Amino acid sequence: MYNIYYLGNNQLLQEELPFAKQINNTEEINSTTSLYWVVDSDVVVTDYSVFNFVPDRHTAKYGHAWKWNDKDYGGVRLLPKKGNEETVMHDKIVCKKQFQILYEQKPGNYFDNNPNSTHVWCVDPEYQLADNIDWAPGNFEPGYIHSFHLRGQLEHKYPEKEGGVKLYPRNWNDSKIKYHDYLDATINYPVLFVDDVEDYAQRDHLGDDYVWLIDKQHQIQDNIDWAPNPFEYKMIHAFRMPNQLQDKYPMSMGGVRLVPDNWNDADIKIHRTCPVRDIKYDVFYVNEKEFTVEKYHELFSECTTEWMWVVDKDLQYINGEWLYVPTEFEQDYIHVFKLPGHLEYRYPTDVKEPHDIRCGGVRLVRNPMRAKPFRNFVEEYVYKEDVVPVKYDIFYSDDIMDYEQFKKQSKTDMFWLIDSEHQITKELNYVPQQHDREYILIFKYRGDLEFKYPRAVESVSDYRAGGVKLVPVNEQGNSKFITADPTGDIESEELAQLRTVGYQQFETYEQGLEESDYNWFWVVDKDVDILPNFDFRFQPNAYDVGKAHVWQKLNPITGKQYDYGGVSLRHKNEEKGRPKYIREPACTQQEYPVYHLQPEQLKDGLNDVYERLAAQSDATMMYVVDPYVDVDFDFSYYPTQYDTDVVHVWEHNGSKSTAVRLLPASLQYSNEEQILNNKFDRLKEMPSAISSDKLWDIFYFNNNKPLLEQLNEYAKTTQHEWFWTIDNDVKCEDVPKYTPEPVNHSKVHAWQRTNPTTGKAHSYGGVRLWPKQLPKITSDDIRLNKMPRGQLQYVKDIASEYNKYEIYVISYKEDIDIVDEHIHRITGKGTWATHIRGVKGIFEAHKACAEKCRTPMFWVVDADAVVEDDFDFSYIPDVYDQEVTHVWNSMNPVTGDTYGYGGVKLFNTKQVQQATSWGIDFTTGLSTRFKVMPEVACVTQFNTDEYSTWRSAFRECVKLTLNTDEESAQRLNKWLNAHKGDFVEQAVQGAKAGNDYAKQHVNDVEALTKINDYAWLKEYYES
């Protein structure tokens, strides 16, 4: 890392990089590196990874600069020790400018005391301000004094364009003032999202002066830039969000509170406008023919919000906020809107079928790439006939002729300004035409304040024209009277005649429309039970005529309310829009059946099982539980009416993703994969795990009985549907928890086992999970992991590790010091070797190794073998080669040949134990299968003395003489003509003697086998 220097005080940098050096000016830099970093004064580093940057050799001679905002470079620079005027600009923001805050009117001596600072904030101390202000002028902006207001604070003190927050440059005495509107630096109080906003004690665990309590169902923007003014400090402030939860908070005391620490003694201030803003979604403008699923999917990758607006591009002139927050029951729909009076030739008022592209030029689409929790994209539409999704900021004032202070506060291009005496309870839904956006639009709100704003007065020059105005932020004084109601209301139809007796009851709305004698009638779903105390004589209020009334429905398991539906009072001429929800229960949902799948049910496949179960009940949904799992759940979850066509899946605590599903009974299944992988069009993943793997019995194979006999005993012993077996040639630290999928109910499951030296997966086997109903197999099938077709399931997880094969070094009367040195080369590789010494006869020595061995195969290293450094004994054959004798090549120091003579060998333990004769060559004679490994494992250092050299040459050349192939003849010739290495003369003598002996006794097996008798060899040599 290069040397780092920083100008001025920078405590954060010093804490993060304590080796960085503070300097007063760049002349103090004395870098020990070819390049060095300089961090300017009043700079906060936001990306410390920048200091890891190293330029390539082409740019190492230049300076390098990074961005401190999206336009300007500077703040952090990397400079060459030998100066160069050229600079490489990096398009990455790594820092920000942040100036000191003084609660003074002017800077005073600040710049004298801070010679490296370029600016300082001077703030009226009555402001409620955040700790830092993240605003700075651009690099090329002249040295103005920048003046700001803070939204909602001290507006009585600073009513004009000059505010009480100013940023002064160093040469401020000669600077002009530049006026800005609002600075985003208001103090941010903590926010708690709660169930009950009137439980003020919830804020007590926080030590802040104020805490926001907001209904957790509200969806809001993150930043709330509002603080109480000094006259209302330490009051409880209540707000109502006008576009959300209207049914829950119909009165002025809404679902938002700002609560002080002394709330027990505080008065409540109810505000008519709300500073908490609704969540905003990205807006995309498209061609009228691009309201397609393909276009939505194209936009999902560009969209950064959970929902996105897709709007006809000919509506780009709309200057309000696109705003609608779907309720929890509307999450799976594409919402379609019209704007009354806008593009009606393209989107006629009489087209109300949401799938018709003419239904509306405004769509609100849920983005599955951003949705939390995740929901699949579903092409289902709902037409929001009663909703106008364009909103403007709203302000109430005693003087609606004074626009200036509200123009500064508004965050929309136009804003509603309403006489504070008006009592408007409905949403303001008027959206101006394109040609009206420059006018101050004046409305009357009929039926209210008509003495103050008479219906007959419509002249805009008369202040009595209207008490509701829609004002452009950039208004030029031009006004226009609008005859339409600002709420969009039309004359309502006459109230229907109320009945004093209960209305007729029907199972569906369509049946009621057809058969009811009255405009009002009841709809009772067939899958609910009516509560005994419910009164069907209910009469709607006169002002609710035409509005559907829906009662609460109880959960049959918990007895608690969980949804609206089941019982509703409907009208033949219903108004479009949300129904009226009655907060009283009327019925209980009938229980959904719970089916636990059994293995014997699965023979015809999952599709068949699911469809048969659905046909057994009249219920609209059913629970299905996979076999072989434990479930800790009371099946009390019942979805709301908006999710009854959704497949619900719960997490599984174990080896599979889910084992419990709640499915619509009417669902059609295409294949088993759809069920196993939850590939449903509408899917809801429940966050809690309610099922878990069962624990199966564990059995260990041994060598005492045939494997099949052991397996049958285990199947009879276990009381479970499945059981584990662990082979005796592996070690398993922890048997996995696992639940087979229903479609694998008859399959043997095999896990991976690893090579103990490399740690990599070697093969399948070692740990297996067996069904109690075993397949027809043999002991060899078990050993080789061969199962009947379609009855083996590989599980791609590691469950066991092969035991390392034991290593044996065989010596007879060789120099013990040399043998120990050779053994040390093996044990130095982190493994263990057993020394077998002094056993008379080579055959007997190998038998001694096999009798001692506890692994299915074992390594043999001759006493004179010097194992290569890179040979690690890691080889493990697959199950089909475990009865094969493996021989690795060795290097002959006398002939220079590389082949199996004197090489490291791997034997099958059982074969050696059962061997009764040696033959001329035990290695090739033991097994019918012999495998030469090409890797050189050792140097066979037999030439340590005259006799050992002669003996080795004699024995090998007897074998080579008896072989009739050309390769053996070539090797024999090299022995007979050896001319290098220690004791080469004795090697040639032994080779010639062995060659002669083999020729003399070519058909005498008894004579030939004497070459493996060390005592005979000694006598023959000395004779």
RARA-V186727 format. One line per field, one symbol per residue. burial: 1 if it has 9 or more other ideal C-beta (glycine too) atoms within 8 Angstrom, else 0. Layout:
burial = ???
This chain:
burial = 011111110100110010010110000010100011111111111010011000100011011111111001011111110000000100001111111111000010011001011011111100101000100100000001111111111110010000111111100100101001011011001001010010010110000001111110110110011111100000111111111110001000011111111010010010001111111111010101001000110011001010111111101001011111110001111111111101110110001001000011111111110110001111001111000111111111100100101111110111111110010100011111000110111111100011001000100100001111111110100011110011110000000100100011010000110001001111111011011001000001000111111111111110000111111111110100001101001111110110101010010011101110110010101111111010101000011101110111111101010111111110101001011101010111010001111101111010000011111101100101011111110101001111110111101111111110100001101111111101001010110010100011101001111111111111110100011001101110001011111010111111111101101111111111111100101000101011011111111111001011111111111011101001010110011001101001111111110011111111111111110000011011011101001011011111111110110010000001111111001101100
